[in-house]
């Protein structure tokens, strides 16, 4: 079952309660298996925006009154006539309506909705295998309904920056009463055991997949959820399309990272990739490692990362769990894109860092621990108490504490000044208390090392104080000399005059 979509587009990656078939080579897609009764439940949202079909799509004009008439039910006709009735029902569903006007063509809209429901039930029941010509016409009907120009986003209408996704009310597609059923029909067709992939791939081809991917930019989260599930099922069933789908998704990410930083479906695409990564075989292909380095790690750069960070973090951790040697690459990548002034983003990075470190082995940890704890030291002394607190919480993780303990002779000298600075001057009492606990932990872990770090810190502080006093004295002497020179000049001027 789908998890409900979080308000404002900030969604958690869905986790299926049932695993995918192992032959897919991929993980759970976030939808129930083919044999279950799929029900998608969504919360309604704000004002509706008009959505017109694409000018290039094979669309039909609104039918004249009375042209769309109800057809007999499948069960009311002989089996021999069901294929022709199927085609007639598909033709009825090719008519498109204006959903911004709820009264206009109300009767025809209801007939089409009932017809779509019948088609979904017919495909789901598997009572009669549909012919190749019927499959072709069905994909054409589906294309007519779903492939369209998406309405402009709110920020495109005003020219302003996109609003905070947690505050903005999501957009609802007006034609969803029909679109949902069309997507359901496509989903049932893809997952049906009666669907022959050798035949279906003629109609669900690369062009069809590319158009599906274009729809991921829809602002309606209900549509993106269906697209996510359908694309994942296509990836699982049509092995011939897998490299193409991965490459096409990569291109969407590249454009998002380096050009627009605006796309509504990054989170859903990452959910699909999370389950794909979960099915990667070992040893991992070079292509997949390059995807991590060139796509996933740079996805930490864009400003809207808060919307999709949870899914991104899941993908990153999957890579490290699959191949522990990638931990050094991932950690250095996080450090490369570490935020400087965005505290909310910094908190996300610290949370992801903890998950990566949990999957990191000692050898890989040692390769990156110096730059890593230099950055953690800066976080410890952050004036934003949530950042400082989140960095201090790393010591609550037993695995991380174990890695630190094994390398304490390198790590403690790096972070000791930050601990002392917090105790002496940090304004937040919670940060002060946590810092004291960590200091005690190091003291008990290695008293000699702790005393040596304390001595070095005191010597450095004394030297810094001496240098500062010398600097102040030098400035004072320069000021006195300047005053004397100015005073002498005035006396010479008075004598000469």
C-alpha positions as CSV (number, residue, x, y, z in Angstrom):
1,X,0.0,0.0,0.0
2,X,1.2,3.5,-0.7
3,X,2.2,5.6,2.3
4,X,0.4,8.9,2.4
5,X,2.2,11.8,0.9
6,X,3.6,14.3,3.4
7,X,2.2,17.8,3.1
8,X,4.2,20.1,0.8
9,X,6.0,17.5,-1.2
10,X,8.5,16.4,1.5
11,X,8.0,12.6,1.2
12,X,9.7,9.6,2.8
13,X,10.8,6.8,0.5
14,X,8.0,4.2,0.3
15,X,8.9,0.7,1.4
16,X,6.9,-2.2,0.1
17,X,5.6,-4.8,2.6
18,X,6.1,-7.5,0.0
19,X,9.4,-8.1,-1.9
20,X,9.7,-7.9,-5.7
21,X,10.3,-11.1,-7.6
22,X,14.0,-11.9,-7.4
23,X,14.2,-12.2,-11.2
24,X,13.7,-8.4,-11.4
25,X,17.1,-7.8,-9.9
26,X,15.7,-4.9,-8.1
27,X,14.3,-4.0,-4.6
28,X,10.8,-3.2,-3.5
29,X,9.1,-0.5,-5.6
30,X,6.7,0.9,-3.0
31,X,3.6,-0.8,-4.5
32,X,2.0,-4.1,-3.7
33,X,2.6,-7.1,-5.9
34,X,0.6,-7.8,-9.1
35,X,-1.8,-10.1,-7.4
36,X,-3.0,-7.6,-4.8
37,X,-5.8,-5.1,-5.0
38,X,-4.0,-1.7,-5.5
39,X,-5.7,1.2,-3.9
40,X,-4.1,4.7,-3.9
41,X,-5.4,7.1,-1.3
42,X,-4.4,10.7,-1.4
43,X,-5.3,13.9,0.5
44,X,-6.9,16.6,-1.5
45,X,-5.2,19.9,-1.9
46,X,-5.4,23.5,-3.0
47,X,-6.7,25.4,-6.1
48,X,-6.9,23.7,-9.5
49,X,-4.9,24.9,-12.5
50,X,-6.1,24.4,-16.1
51,X,-4.1,21.7,-17.9
52,X,-4.4,21.3,-21.7
53,X,-3.2,18.4,-23.8
54,X,0.1,18.7,-25.7
55,X,-0.4,20.2,-29.2
56,X,1.7,17.4,-30.6
57,X,-0.2,14.6,-29.0
58,X,-2.8,12.5,-30.8
59,X,-5.8,14.1,-29.0
60,X,-9.4,14.1,-29.8
61,X,-11.6,17.2,-29.8
62,X,-14.5,17.3,-27.3
63,X,-17.3,15.1,-28.6
64,X,-20.6,16.6,-29.7
65,X,-23.4,16.0,-27.3
66,X,-24.7,12.4,-27.5
67,X,-21.7,11.1,-29.4
68,X,-20.3,9.2,-26.4
69,X,-22.8,6.6,-25.5
70,X,-22.6,3.8,-22.9
71,X,-21.6,0.4,-24.3
72,X,-22.7,-3.0,-23.1
73,X,-20.7,-4.6,-20.3
74,X,-18.2,-7.3,-21.2
75,X,-20.1,-9.9,-19.3
76,X,-23.3,-9.2,-21.3
77,X,-21.7,-10.1,-24.7
78,X,-20.4,-13.4,-26.0
79,X,-16.7,-14.1,-25.6
80,X,-16.2,-13.9,-29.4
81,X,-17.4,-10.3,-29.4
82,X,-15.4,-9.0,-26.5
83,X,-12.3,-8.0,-28.5
84,X,-14.4,-5.7,-30.8
85,X,-16.2,-4.3,-27.7
86,X,-12.8,-3.7,-26.1
87,X,-11.8,-1.6,-29.1
88,X,-15.0,0.4,-29.1
89,X,-14.5,1.1,-25.4
90,X,-11.0,2.3,-26.1
91,X,-12.4,4.7,-28.8
92,X,-14.8,6.1,-26.3
93,X,-11.9,6.8,-23.9
94,X,-9.9,8.7,-26.5
95,X,-12.2,11.8,-26.1
96,X,-10.7,14.5,-23.8
97,X,-12.8,16.8,-21.7
98,X,-12.4,20.2,-20.0
99,X,-12.3,19.5,-16.3
100,X,-12.0,23.1,-15.3
101,X,-15.8,23.3,-15.9
102,X,-17.4,20.6,-13.7
103,X,-20.8,21.0,-15.4
104,X,-19.7,20.9,-19.1
105,X,-20.1,17.4,-20.6
106,X,-20.9,15.9,-17.2
107,X,-22.8,12.9,-18.7
108,X,-20.0,12.1,-21.2
109,X,-17.3,12.4,-18.4
110,X,-19.2,9.9,-16.3
111,X,-19.6,7.5,-19.2
112,X,-15.9,7.7,-19.9
113,X,-15.1,7.1,-16.2
114,X,-17.3,4.0,-16.0
115,X,-15.8,2.7,-19.3
116,X,-12.2,3.2,-17.9
117,X,-13.3,1.3,-14.8
118,X,-14.6,-1.6,-16.9
119,X,-11.3,-1.7,-18.9
120,X,-9.3,-1.8,-15.7
121,X,-11.4,-4.7,-14.4
122,X,-11.2,-6.5,-17.7
123,X,-7.4,-6.4,-17.8
124,X,-7.1,-7.2,-14.1
125,X,-9.4,-10.2,-14.3
126,X,-7.4,-11.9,-17.1
127,X,-10.6,-13.6,-18.2
128,X,-9.7,-13.0,-21.9
129,X,-6.3,-12.5,-23.4
130,X,-6.4,-9.4,-25.5
131,X,-5.0,-9.4,-29.1
132,X,-1.9,-7.5,-30.3
133,X,-4.0,-5.0,-32.2
134,X,-6.0,-4.4,-29.0
135,X,-2.8,-3.9,-27.0
136,X,-1.6,-1.4,-29.6
137,X,-4.9,0.6,-29.5
138,X,-4.9,0.5,-25.7
139,X,-1.4,2.1,-25.5
140,X,-2.5,4.7,-28.0
141,X,-5.5,5.5,-25.9
142,X,-3.3,5.7,-22.8
143,X,-0.9,8.0,-24.6
144,X,-3.7,10.3,-25.7
145,X,-4.8,10.8,-22.1
146,X,-1.6,11.1,-20.1
147,X,1.0,12.6,-22.5
148,X,0.2,16.4,-22.4
149,X,1.8,19.7,-21.7
150,X,2.1,20.2,-18.0
151,X,0.8,23.5,-16.6
152,X,3.5,26.0,-15.7
153,X,4.7,25.9,-12.1
154,X,3.6,28.7,-9.7
155,X,7.1,30.3,-9.8
156,X,7.0,30.3,-13.6
157,X,3.8,32.3,-13.6
158,X,5.2,35.0,-11.2
159,X,8.9,34.8,-12.0
160,X,9.6,34.5,-8.3
161,X,11.7,31.9,-6.6
162,X,9.8,28.7,-5.7
163,X,8.2,28.8,-2.3
164,X,9.2,26.6,0.6
165,X,7.8,23.1,-0.2
166,X,6.8,22.6,3.4
167,X,4.5,25.7,3.2
168,X,3.3,25.6,-0.3
169,X,0.0,23.8,-1.0
170,X,0.5,21.1,-3.7
171,X,-1.2,21.4,-7.1
172,X,-4.0,18.9,-8.0
173,X,-4.6,17.9,-11.6
174,X,-8.2,18.7,-12.5
175,X,-8.6,15.7,-14.8
176,X,-7.4,13.2,-12.1
177,X,-10.8,11.3,-12.0
178,X,-9.9,10.1,-15.5
179,X,-6.1,10.2,-15.3
180,X,-6.0,7.9,-12.3
181,X,-8.0,5.2,-14.0
182,X,-5.8,5.5,-17.2
183,X,-2.7,5.1,-15.0
184,X,-4.3,2.2,-13.2
185,X,-5.1,0.5,-16.6
186,X,-1.4,0.9,-17.7
187,X,-0.2,-0.5,-14.4
188,X,-2.5,-3.5,-14.6
189,X,-1.3,-4.1,-18.2
190,X,2.4,-4.0,-17.2
191,X,2.1,-6.2,-14.2
192,X,-0.3,-8.7,-15.8
193,X,1.0,-12.2,-16.1
194,X,-0.8,-12.4,-19.5
195,X,1.3,-9.5,-20.9
196,X,4.0,-10.9,-23.2
197,X,7.0,-8.6,-23.0
198,X,8.1,-9.5,-26.5
199,X,4.8,-8.1,-27.8
200,X,4.4,-5.3,-25.3
201,X,7.9,-3.8,-25.9
202,X,6.7,-2.9,-29.4
203,X,4.3,-0.4,-27.9
204,X,6.1,0.4,-24.6
205,X,9.2,1.5,-26.4
206,X,12.0,4.0,-25.7
207,X,9.8,6.9,-26.9
208,X,7.0,5.9,-24.5
209,X,9.4,5.6,-21.6
210,X,10.9,9.0,-22.3
211,X,7.4,10.6,-22.3
212,X,6.7,8.9,-19.0
213,X,9.8,10.4,-17.6
214,X,8.8,13.8,-18.8
215,X,5.6,13.5,-16.7
216,X,7.7,13.2,-13.5
217,X,7.8,17.0,-13.5
218,X,4.1,17.0,-12.7
219,X,3.3,19.0,-9.6
220,X,0.5,16.6,-8.6
221,X,2.1,14.1,-6.1
222,X,-0.6,11.5,-6.9
223,X,0.5,11.4,-10.5
224,X,4.1,11.1,-9.6
225,X,3.3,8.2,-7.3
226,X,1.7,6.3,-10.1
227,X,4.5,7.1,-12.5
228,X,7.0,5.9,-9.9
229,X,5.3,2.6,-9.6
230,X,4.7,2.1,-13.3
231,X,8.3,3.0,-14.3
232,X,9.6,0.7,-11.6
233,X,7.5,-2.2,-12.9
234,X,8.5,-1.5,-16.5
235,X,12.2,-1.6,-15.4
236,X,11.5,-4.9,-13.7
237,X,9.6,-6.6,-16.5
238,X,11.4,-5.2,-19.6
239,X,15.0,-6.0,-19.1
240,X,15.9,-4.6,-22.6
241,X,14.9,-1.1,-21.4
242,X,17.0,-1.1,-18.2
243,X,20.2,0.6,-19.5
244,X,18.1,3.2,-21.4
245,X,16.0,4.0,-18.3
246,X,19.1,4.5,-16.1
247,X,20.7,6.8,-18.8
248,X,17.5,8.8,-19.2
249,X,17.1,9.3,-15.5
250,X,20.8,10.4,-15.3
251,X,20.1,13.0,-18.0
252,X,17.2,14.4,-15.9
253,X,19.5,14.7,-12.9
254,X,22.3,16.3,-14.8
255,X,19.9,19.0,-16.1
256,X,18.5,19.5,-12.6
257,X,22.0,19.8,-11.0
258,X,23.8,22.0,-13.5
259,X,21.0,24.0,-15.2
260,X,17.6,24.4,-13.6
261,X,17.6,23.2,-10.0
262,X,13.9,22.8,-10.5
263,X,12.1,19.5,-10.9
264,X,9.1,18.1,-9.1
265,X,10.0,14.4,-9.4
266,X,13.6,14.1,-8.1
267,X,12.4,12.3,-4.9
268,X,10.3,9.7,-6.8
269,X,13.1,9.0,-9.3
270,X,15.5,8.5,-6.4
271,X,13.1,6.1,-4.9
272,X,13.2,4.0,-8.0
273,X,17.0,4.2,-8.1
274,X,17.1,3.2,-4.5
275,X,15.5,-0.2,-5.2
276,X,17.5,-0.6,-8.4
277,X,20.8,0.0,-6.4
278,X,19.6,-2.6,-3.9
279,X,19.6,-5.2,-6.7
280,X,23.1,-4.4,-8.1
281,X,25.2,-7.5,-8.3
282,X,28.7,-7.7,-6.9
283,X,31.4,-6.9,-7.9
284,X,29.7,-3.6,-8.9
285,X,30.1,-2.4,-12.5
286,X,32.2,0.7,-13.2
287,X,29.1,2.3,-14.7
288,X,27.3,2.2,-11.4
289,X,30.3,3.6,-9.5
290,X,30.5,6.5,-12.0
291,X,26.7,7.1,-11.4
292,X,27.5,7.5,-7.7
293,X,30.4,9.9,-8.3
294,X,28.9,12.0,-11.1
295,X,25.2,12.1,-10.2
296,X,24.4,11.1,-6.6
297,X,27.1,13.0,-4.8
298,X,26.6,16.2,-6.9
299,X,22.9,16.0,-6.0
300,X,23.9,17.4,-2.6
301,X,24.7,20.7,-4.2
302,X,21.2,22.1,-5.3
303,X,19.3,24.3,-2.9
304,X,16.0,22.2,-2.8
305,X,17.9,19.2,-1.4
306,X,15.5,19.2,1.6
307,X,12.7,17.9,-0.6
308,X,14.6,14.8,-1.7
309,X,17.4,14.3,0.8
310,X,15.9,11.3,2.5
311,X,15.7,9.4,-0.8
312,X,19.2,10.5,-1.8
313,X,20.6,9.5,1.6
314,X,19.1,6.0,1.2
315,X,20.7,5.6,-2.3
316,X,24.1,6.7,-0.9
317,X,24.0,4.4,2.0
318,X,23.0,1.5,-0.3
319,X,26.2,2.0,-2.3
320,X,28.4,1.9,0.9
321,X,26.6,-1.2,2.2
322,X,27.1,-2.9,-1.2
323,X,30.7,-2.0,-1.5
324,X,32.4,-0.7,1.7
325,X,35.4,0.6,-0.3
326,X,33.2,3.4,-1.5
327,X,32.9,4.9,1.9
328,X,36.0,7.1,1.5
329,X,34.7,8.4,-1.9
330,X,31.2,9.2,-0.4
331,X,32.6,11.0,2.8
332,X,35.0,13.1,0.7
333,X,32.1,13.9,-1.6
334,X,30.0,15.1,1.3
335,X,32.8,17.3,2.6
336,X,33.2,18.8,-0.9
337,X,29.6,20.0,-0.9
338,X,29.3,20.7,2.8
339,X,27.1,23.8,3.3
340,X,28.8,27.0,4.7
341,X,25.9,29.1,5.8
342,X,22.8,26.9,5.5
343,X,22.3,25.4,9.0
344,X,19.2,23.3,8.0
345,X,21.2,21.7,5.2
346,X,24.1,21.1,7.5
347,X,21.9,19.1,9.8
348,X,20.8,16.9,6.9
349,X,24.5,16.3,6.0
350,X,25.3,15.3,9.6
351,X,22.4,12.9,9.7
352,X,23.5,11.3,6.4
353,X,27.2,11.3,7.5
354,X,26.1,9.2,10.6
355,X,24.4,6.6,8.4
356,X,27.4,6.4,6.1
357,X,29.8,6.0,9.0
358,X,27.7,3.2,10.4
359,X,28.5,1.2,7.2
360,X,32.1,2.3,7.1
361,X,35.0,-0.1,7.9
362,X,38.1,0.9,9.9
363,X,40.5,0.9,6.8
364,X,38.2,3.3,4.8
365,X,37.6,5.4,7.9
366,X,41.3,6.0,8.4
367,X,41.7,7.3,4.9
368,X,39.3,10.2,5.4
369,X,39.3,10.8,9.2
370,X,41.5,13.9,9.2
371,X,39.5,16.1,6.9
372,X,36.3,14.5,8.3
373,X,37.0,15.5,11.9
374,X,38.3,18.9,10.9
375,X,34.8,19.5,9.5
376,X,33.1,17.9,12.6
377,X,35.2,20.2,14.8
378,X,33.8,23.2,13.0
379,X,30.3,21.9,13.5
380,X,30.9,21.3,17.2
381,X,31.6,25.0,17.7
382,X,28.7,26.2,15.5
383,X,26.8,29.1,17.0
384,X,23.6,27.4,15.7
385,X,22.9,25.1,18.6
386,X,21.1,22.4,16.5
387,X,24.2,22.0,14.3
388,X,26.5,21.7,17.3
389,X,24.0,19.4,19.1
390,X,23.7,17.1,16.0
391,X,27.5,16.9,15.7
392,X,27.8,15.9,19.4
393,X,25.1,13.2,18.9
394,X,27.6,11.3,16.7
395,X,29.1,10.1,19.9
396,X,25.9,8.3,20.8
397,X,26.5,5.8,18.0
398,X,28.5,2.8,19.3
399,X,30.0,2.0,15.9
400,X,31.3,5.5,15.4
401,X,32.6,5.7,19.0
402,X,34.5,2.4,18.2
403,X,36.1,3.9,15.1
404,X,37.0,7.0,17.1
405,X,38.5,5.0,19.9
406,X,40.7,3.0,17.5
407,X,42.0,6.2,16.0
408,X,41.9,8.5,19.1
409,X,45.5,9.5,18.8
410,X,44.7,11.3,15.6
411,X,41.2,12.4,16.2
412,X,41.4,13.9,19.8
413,X,44.1,16.4,19.0
414,X,41.9,17.7,16.1
415,X,38.7,18.2,18.0
416,X,40.1,19.0,21.5
417,X,40.2,22.7,20.9
418,X,36.6,22.6,19.8
419,X,35.6,20.8,23.0
420,X,37.4,23.4,25.1
421,X,35.9,26.3,23.2
422,X,32.4,24.9,23.8
423,X,32.9,24.5,27.5
424,X,34.4,27.9,27.9
425,X,32.1,30.0,25.7
426,X,29.2,28.3,24.0
427,X,25.9,30.0,24.8
428,X,23.7,26.9,24.8
429,X,23.5,24.8,28.0
430,X,22.6,21.6,26.2
431,X,25.7,21.9,24.0
432,X,27.8,22.7,27.0
433,X,26.5,19.5,28.8
434,X,27.0,17.2,25.9
435,X,30.5,18.5,25.3
436,X,31.4,17.9,28.9
437,X,30.2,14.2,28.6
438,X,32.3,13.7,25.5
439,X,35.4,15.2,27.2
440,X,34.9,12.8,30.1
441,X,34.6,9.9,27.6
442,X,38.0,10.8,26.1
443,X,39.5,11.2,29.5
444,X,38.4,7.7,30.6
445,X,39.4,6.3,27.2
446,X,43.0,7.4,27.3
447,X,44.1,9.6,30.3
448,X,47.6,10.1,29.0
449,X,46.5,11.2,25.6
450,X,43.9,13.5,27.1
451,X,46.5,15.1,29.4
452,X,48.9,15.6,26.4
453,X,46.2,17.2,24.3
454,X,45.3,19.4,27.3
455,X,48.9,20.4,27.7
456,X,49.4,21.2,24.0
457,X,46.1,23.2,24.0
458,X,47.2,25.3,27.0
459,X,50.6,25.9,25.5
460,X,49.0,27.0,22.2
461,X,46.6,29.3,24.1
462,X,49.5,30.8,26.1
463,X,51.5,31.3,22.9
464,X,48.5,32.8,21.2
465,X,47.9,35.1,24.2
466,X,51.6,36.2,24.1
467,X,51.4,36.8,20.3
468,X,48.2,38.9,20.8
469,X,49.8,40.9,23.6
470,X,52.9,41.5,21.5
471,X,50.6,42.6,18.6
472,X,48.7,45.0,20.9
473,X,52.0,46.4,22.2
474,X,53.3,46.9,18.7
475,X,50.2,48.8,17.7
476,X,50.4,50.9,20.9
477,X,54.0,51.8,20.1
478,X,53.1,52.7,16.5
479,X,50.3,54.9,17.8
480,X,52.6,56.7,20.2
481,X,55.2,57.3,17.5
482,X,52.6,58.7,15.3
483,X,51.4,61.1,18.0
484,X,54.9,62.2,18.7
485,X,55.6,62.7,15.0
486,X,52.4,64.8,14.6
487,X,53.2,66.8,17.7
488,X,56.8,67.5,16.6
489,X,55.6,68.6,13.3
490,X,53.3,71.1,14.9
491,X,56.1,72.6,17.0
492,X,58.4,73.0,14.0
493,X,55.6,74.7,12.1
494,X,55.1,77.2,15.0
495,X,58.8,78.0,15.2
496,X,59.1,78.7,11.5
497,X,56.1,80.9,11.5
